[in-house]
């Protein structure tokens, strides 16, 4: 990896997790629409899709909670003109829909998933309509240049570490969430993300002990 890419960079960290969530939404909607039309071809794919959506909801919820509780309080001081109140209001709207999706997941994984599937896909479409302008606003407000003007690399590294710890504490089952994050990224972004994680996770647990748990999601993930 380029040494520059290993330096603390909050903006790049933000862009990577946004890519994960954007792909999760897109795959959730497009594949879900296929299943609405055609049904699930088998129970394995049904289980995999349900796990994929479950992992998605846990990752986006943890991401927004980390912003609201960890990064936004710092960035509000460093960049007082940033639209943080508006961004946090978007989080509330998104979480309201996520709560509906989460409550429907057990039905999606049951014997009659059709109605649950419609609710989930409609919910993901609703989130997607908020999500795209939300991340455009966020990434332009917290670009590398903007953050670099007001935070040292050490400050960015400390905040990034706090965010990582917060995420681990709130993301739920790591054997779903971490593979979901890594394998919704292209190889370059995945390598950069993996470099921020303990090797025990990326080289031992994910391809070993955890693989049987997250493997049903593989048809929806990148190679």
KEKE-437619 format. One record per residue (C-alpha): chain; x, y, z. Coordinates in steps of 0.1 Angstrom, whole numbers. Each point is the difference from the previous one (the first is absolute). Layout:
N
+---+-------+-------+-------+
: c :     x :     y :     z :
+---+-------+-------+-------+
: A :     X :     Y :     Z :
...
+---+-------+-------+-------+
***
This chain:
223
+---+-------+-------+-------+
: c :     x :     y :     z :
+---+-------+-------+-------+
: A :     0 :     0 :     0 :
: A :    12 :    35 :    -7 :
: A :    13 :    15 :    33 :
: A :   -21 :    31 :    -5 :
: A :   -32 :   -22 :     0 :
: A :    10 :   -13 :    34 :
: A :     0 :    35 :    16 :
: A :   -30 :    10 :    20 :
: A :   -26 :    15 :   -23 :
: A :   -35 :     4 :    15 :
: A :   -15 :    11 :   -34 :
: A :    12 :   -32 :   -17 :
: A :   -13 :   -21 :    29 :
: A :   -33 :    17 :    -5 :
: A :    -1 :    -6 :   -37 :
: A :     8 :   -37 :     4 :
: A :   -28 :    -7 :    24 :
: A :   -23 :    20 :   -22 :
: A :     9 :   -22 :   -29 :
: A :    -8 :   -31 :    21 :
: A :   -34 :    14 :     9 :
: A :    -8 :    13 :   -35 :
: A :     7 :   -34 :   -15 :
: A :   -20 :   -17 :    28 :
: A :   -30 :    22 :    -8 :
: A :     3 :    -5 :   -38 :
: A :     4 :   -38 :     3 :
: A :   -28 :    -2 :    26 :
: A :   -24 :    18 :   -24 :
: A :    10 :   -16 :   -33 :
: A :     2 :   -36 :    12 :
: A :   -30 :     5 :    22 :
: A :   -20 :    12 :   -30 :
: A :    11 :   -31 :   -19 :
: A :   -13 :   -22 :    29 :
: A :   -33 :    19 :     1 :
: A :    -6 :    -8 :   -36 :
: A :    14 :   -35 :    -1 :
: A :     0 :   -13 :    36 :
: A :    31 :   -15 :    17 :
: A :    13 :   -28 :   -21 :
: A :    11 :   -19 :    32 :
: A :     2 :     3 :    37 :
: A :    37 :     6 :     0 :
: A :    -3 :    32 :   -21 :
: A :   -29 :    11 :    22 :
: A :    21 :    -4 :    31 :
: A :    29 :    17 :   -16 :
: A :   -20 :    30 :   -10 :
: A :   -15 :     3 :    35 :
: A :    34 :    -2 :    15 :
: A :    13 :    26 :   -25 :
: A :   -28 :    24 :    10 :
: A :     5 :    -7 :    37 :
: A :    37 :     8 :    -4 :
: A :    -8 :    32 :   -20 :
: A :   -23 :    13 :    27 :
: A :    25 :    -6 :    28 :
: A :    28 :    17 :   -19 :
: A :   -19 :    31 :   -10 :
: A :   -15 :     4 :    35 :
: A :    35 :    -4 :    16 :
: A :    14 :    25 :   -25 :
: A :   -25 :    27 :     7 :
: A :     1 :    -6 :    37 :
: A :    38 :     5 :    -2 :
: A :    -4 :    32 :   -19 :
: A :   -26 :    14 :    24 :
: A :    18 :   -10 :    32 :
: A :    37 :     1 :    -9 :
: A :    10 :    19 :   -32 :
: A :   -27 :    27 :    -3 :
: A :     6 :    15 :    34 :
: A :    37 :     5 :    -9 :
: A :    -7 :    12 :   -36 :
: A :   -26 :    24 :    12 :
: A :    28 :    18 :    19 :
: A :    26 :    -3 :   -27 :
: A :   -24 :     8 :   -29 :
: A :   -28 :    21 :    15 :
: A :   -16 :     9 :   -33 :
: A :    -5 :   -37 :   -10 :
: A :   -37 :   -10 :    -3 :
: A :     3 :   -25 :    29 :
: A :   -36 :     6 :    13 :
: A :   -14 :    -8 :   -34 :
: A :    22 :   -31 :    -3 :
: A :   -12 :   -12 :    34 :
: A :   -36 :     6 :   -10 :
: A :     5 :   -22 :   -30 :
: A :    13 :   -27 :    23 :
: A :   -33 :     1 :    20 :
: A :   -20 :    -4 :   -32 :
: A :    21 :   -29 :   -12 :
: A :    -1 :   -17 :    34 :
: A :   -38 :     2 :     1 :
: A :    -1 :   -20 :   -33 :
: A :    28 :   -23 :    12 :
: A :   -21 :    -9 :    31 :
: A :   -28 :   -11 :   -23 :
: A :    24 :   -21 :   -20 :
: A :    15 :   -16 :    30 :
: A :   -33 :   -10 :    15 :
: A :   -10 :   -16 :   -34 :
: A :    32 :   -21 :    -3 :
: A :   -12 :   -31 :    19 :
: A :   -30 :    -2 :   -24 :
: A :    23 :     3 :   -30 :
: A :    19 :   -31 :    13 :
: A :   -32 :   -19 :     5 :
: A :   -23 :   -22 :   -21 :
: A :   -20 :    29 :   -15 :
: A :    24 :    28 :    -8 :
: A :   -18 :    18 :   -28 :
: A :   -16 :    28 :    20 :
: A :    31 :     6 :    21 :
: A :    21 :     2 :   -32 :
: A :   -22 :    28 :   -13 :
: A :     2 :    19 :    32 :
: A :    38 :    -4 :     1 :
: A :     6 :    10 :   -36 :
: A :   -23 :    30 :     3 :
: A :    18 :    10 :    32 :
: A :    34 :    -3 :   -17 :
: A :   -12 :    22 :   -29 :
: A :   -12 :    26 :    25 :
: A :    34 :     0 :    17 :
: A :    18 :     2 :   -34 :
: A :   -19 :    31 :    -8 :
: A :    13 :    17 :    31 :
: A :    34 :   -17 :    -1 :
: A :    14 :    14 :   -32 :
: A :    -4 :    37 :     7 :
: A :    10 :    -7 :    36 :
: A :    34 :   -14 :    -8 :
: A :     6 :    27 :   -27 :
: A :    -5 :    26 :    27 :
: A :    20 :   -19 :    25 :
: A :    30 :    -7 :   -22 :
: A :     2 :    35 :   -13 :
: A :    -2 :    14 :    35 :
: A :    26 :   -24 :    14 :
: A :    24 :    -3 :   -30 :
: A :    37 :    -8 :     5 :
: A :     8 :    36 :    -7 :
: A :   -26 :    14 :    25 :
: A :    10 :   -24 :    28 :
: A :    37 :     5 :    -8 :
: A :    -2 :    37 :     6 :
: A :   -14 :    -4 :    36 :
: A :    13 :   -34 :    12 :
: A :    35 :   -14 :     2 :
: A :     7 :   -36 :   -11 :
: A :     4 :    -9 :    37 :
: A :   -35 :    14 :     7 :
: A :   -15 :   -18 :   -29 :
: A :    17 :   -32 :    11 :
: A :   -14 :     3 :    35 :
: A :   -35 :     8 :   -12 :
: A :     2 :   -29 :   -25 :
: A :    10 :   -24 :    28 :
: A :   -29 :    12 :    22 :
: A :   -24 :    -5 :   -29 :
: A :    13 :   -35 :    -6 :
: A :    -4 :    -9 :    37 :
: A :   -35 :    14 :     1 :
: A :    -9 :   -19 :   -31 :
: A :    12 :   -33 :    14 :
: A :   -21 :     6 :    31 :
: A :   -32 :     8 :   -19 :
: A :     1 :   -20 :   -33 :
: A :   -14 :   -32 :    15 :
: A :    12 :   -34 :   -13 :
: A :    35 :     7 :   -14 :
: A :     0 :   -33 :   -20 :
: A :   -27 :    15 :   -23 :
: A :     9 :    37 :     2 :
: A :    37 :    -1 :    -7 :
: A :    -2 :   -23 :   -31 :
: A :   -29 :    22 :   -12 :
: A :    21 :    31 :     2 :
: A :    31 :   -15 :   -16 :
: A :   -17 :   -19 :   -28 :
: A :   -22 :    29 :   -11 :
: A :    32 :    18 :    -9 :
: A :    22 :    -3 :   -31 :
: A :    34 :   -16 :     5 :
: A :    19 :    32 :     4 :
: A :   -24 :    15 :    26 :
: A :    -3 :   -34 :    17 :
: A :    38 :    -2 :     4 :
: A :     0 :    35 :    16 :
: A :   -28 :    -9 :    23 :
: A :    15 :   -33 :    10 :
: A :    33 :    18 :     8 :
: A :   -19 :    18 :    28 :
: A :   -13 :   -33 :    15 :
: A :    19 :   -25 :    22 :
: A :    15 :   -28 :   -21 :
: A :   -17 :   -25 :    22 :
: A :   -33 :    11 :   -15 :
: A :    10 :     2 :   -36 :
: A :    24 :   -29 :    -3 :
: A :   -14 :   -25 :    26 :
: A :   -36 :     6 :    11 :
: A :   -16 :    12 :   -32 :
: A :    14 :   -28 :   -23 :
: A :    -1 :   -26 :    28 :
: A :   -22 :    -2 :    31 :
: A :   -25 :    27 :   -13 :
: A :    -3 :   -12 :   -36 :
: A :   -29 :   -24 :     5 :
: A :   -20 :    28 :    16 :
: A :     4 :    26 :   -26 :
: A :     4 :   -23 :   -31 :
: A :   -38 :     2 :    -8 :
: A :     5 :    36 :    -9 :
: A :    26 :    -7 :   -26 :
: A :   -23 :     1 :   -31 :
: A :    -6 :    37 :     9 :
: A :    36 :     9 :     7 :
: A :    30 :     9 :   -22 :
: A :    27 :   -25 :    -5 :
+---+-------+-------+-------+
***
